[in-house]
Amino acid sequence: MMVWPLLLLCGGSHAFGSISPSVDKVIYIIRHGEKIARNSGSLQRPEAVQCLSEKGWGRSYNLKSVFGYTFSFNGCMPGDSCSQNLPPLRTPDALFSANYADGPIDCKDEQGRYRTEQTIAALANSGPTSLNLPINNRLGFMPQLCGAGLNASFVQWLQAGGGAEIYSRFLATLEAKRPVLADDLTEAISGWLDQVPTQDAAGAPSSCVPYQAWGDDPMSGMCCNRAAAEAIKLKLLEPGVDTILVAWEHINIQWLGGAPRAPQ
């Protein structure tokens, strides 16, 4: 048995080898849909503008036609010639989405969903073309989620440069359209980071630098992506689970996708 992590992009997918429908197990990884960065050009509290936009929700509902039960709905049955034009993507048996560890700059909607969970919410719902599956949103990449800790030198760098202010500037470089952080949030961000130790759960010095925001170690951004990948892989080994769909934070896909390995 092989496990294939596939990164799905707009207009195509990348797979490491050919997939056997009867033998191989597959993990599909997608980034979240488009998010709201501004509202009519006015500055807002960042947590109000990081959920999915209308376009992002449109993408969420379109995933039902990609991964959902759509053949009888659109009149094209498996084996018909029209079905040959559809992507050869499996229907997921389990769903995962990235948790942002209650960061003060990340949006949750009225149902407590981050944009990653929103992206697959329509697919997960009950209904004739949906999967009626729960979404596991307990996993993520931030160090708070698995006891990864923060790299001590990274913490010193943050503190030497103003801590939350430097961190907010870094986040702004990731998303040029992100509104300027409100002054009353800087203290919240600082406190959020101060709660993270510089040792991992085993007591060893942490190497975690979220988003690889500092330093030149390409693996420093792994943080809790490895623990998430291991949990997803364990789910894949359960009876009746051959295909998993994961909606993740886009920068961290590189570490999540590189962490799963085929069982020996």
N, C-alpha and C positions, 0 to 999 in steps of 0.2 A: 504494500500500500504506500502511495506517495501523497504528500500534501503539497498542493500548489498554491502559493499566494499570488493573486493576480491584482495588479493595479489597473483599475478602469479609468480611462481618460475620456474626455469629450471626443467622440468620433472613433474610438477604438479601445483595444485592451492589449496588455502585454502579459504573456504567459511564458513561464519557464518550462517549455516542453509541451508535448501534446497531451490532451486530457482524454482518458478513457472513461466514458459515462458509467460503466459498471464497476470500476475498481478505484479510481482516484478520488481523493477528497479535495475540495476546492474552498479556498478563502478568497472572496472578492473584497477588495478594499477600495472605497471611494472617498473623495473629499466631500465636505459639507457643501450645500448649495449656496448660492449668492446671498450675502447678508446686507442688512441696512447699514450704511456707513454714515449717511447724513440724512437729515430731514429738512427739506427745503433750504438747505444751506446753512441752517442755524446750528449752533453748538448745543449739545445736549449732554446729559449724564451718559457716559459710555455704555452702561448696562442697558440703556434703553434703545440702543442702536446696533446691537450685535446679533440680534436674532435674524431669521431669514426674511428676505425681502419678498415682494410679490413674485419676482422672477425665481427666487429660491424655492418658494412654495410650489410654483409651477413645475419646477424640476422634481420636487418631492412627489407630486401626483403623477408625473410622467414615469417615475420609476415603477409604477404599477404595470405599465405596458412593457417594461424591460424585464422585470423579475416576477411579476404577479401572474395570476391565472387569467390569461388574456385570449387564449386560442378560441374558445367557444364564444367569448364576448365579441370578438371582432370578425367572427365567421370563418376564421382560418384554423382548421383542426390539425393536430400533429400528423405529419405524413403528407399533407396537402402540398401542392407545389408552392403556394403562397407562403408556407411556413419556412421555405428555404431562404427567404429574404430577411428573416428575423435573426438577430444575433444568437449564437449558440450558447446562451447563458442559462444556467440552471436556476430553478426556483429555490431560494434559501430555506433551510430547515431551522436556522437560528439567526438572530440579529443582535449586533453589538453597536454601540456608539460611544464616542469619546466623552468622558466627563472632564470638566475644566476645574474641578476641585474648589468650586464656590469662589472663584476669583472675582474680586470686586469690579473688574472691567468687562466681564462676560455676561451676556444676557441669558436669562431664563424667562420663558413665557409663563402665562398664567397657569399652565399645567406643570411647571417646573422643568421644562425641557430646554436643553442647550440646542444650538443650531445643528449640531451633528445628529441629535435624536430627532429633531424636527425634519431633517432631510429624509429619514426613512419612516416617519410617522404614518404617512398615508398608506404606504406599502404594508405596514404592520397592522393597521386597523382591521376590524371585521368588515366583511362585505364580499360580494361575488368575485371581485378581482383583486382583493387584498389577501394577506396571508394569515390574519388572525393570530399573530405571534407576539409575545412580549419582547421588549427591547432591553437588553442588559446595558445599563448606563453607569455601572459601578466602576468600570475600568477607565484608565486615561493615561496621560503622559506626565502630569505634574507630580513632583516628589511626595506631596502629601498623601497620595493615593496608595502608595505601596511601601512607605517608609524608606525611600531612596536617599533622603537628605539632600543637602545642597553642597556643592564644592566650596570649601572654605575660602579659597582664593577668589572665587566668584563673589562670595558674600562680602569679602573685604573690599573688592572693587566697587560693589554697589554702595557700601557704606562710605567709602572714601569720596565718591562722587555725588553723594546726596541721596543714595538709596533709592527710594521710590521714584524720585524725579528721573534718575538715570534709567530705571526700569521702564518708566512710562515712555521715555524718549525712544528706547529700544523697540517697544511695542509699536510706536508710531512709525518707525522705519519699516516694520513688517507690513503695515497697511497704510499707504500714503493718504487714504481718505479718512482715516480714523480721526474723530474729533479730538481736540485738545482735552486732556484730562481735567476735570473740574478740580479746583483747589481742595475741596473737601474730601476728595478721594485719595489724595496722596498719602494721608495718614493711614487710611484703611489698607492701602497696598503695602505700606511699610510694615504694618502690624501683621499682615497676612504672610509676608516673607519672614519676619522675625520669628514666627512660630515653627519654622522648619530648621531642624538641627543640621549640623555639618557632618554628621555620621549617619551611615545607613542603619537599617534595623539590626544588623549583626554587630554593630559597633565599629565597623571599619570606616576610614575616611571616605566621604562621598565624592564621586566623580561627576555627579549630575549637574549639568548646566542647561536648564530648560531652553529649548530652541537652539542650542549651541550659541548662546548669546555672547559668550566670552571665551577667549582662548582659541587654540588651534587643534584641539583633539576632536576629530570628526565623530567620535563615539560618545562624546560628553552629553549629547542631546538624547541619548537612549533613555535615561531616567526611568520612568515607570512603563515605557513602551515594552520592555522585555517581559515584565510581569504580566502585562496585558496580553501579549502574544502567547505566553505560556497558558494563560487561562482560556484563551480562545482555542488554542490547540487541544486542550483537554476536553473542551466542549465538542470539538470535532470528532473525538474518539468515542463519544457516547453512541450507543446503538441508535440507528435511525437518523443520525446527523451526518450527512455527507457534504453539505454545502452551507457555508456561512457568509453572510454579508455584513461588512463592517463599514460604518461611516466615521471618519476620523478627521482630526484637525490636519490641514493640508501640509504644513511644514513637517509635522511629526510622522507622516506616512512613510518617509524614508527609513525611519528607525523601526516602526512597527512592522513594515513589510520585510525588513531584513532580519527580523528576530525569529519568526517561525522556522522550524526545521522538520524535515520528514522523520517520522518515528523510525528507529533502527529495528 
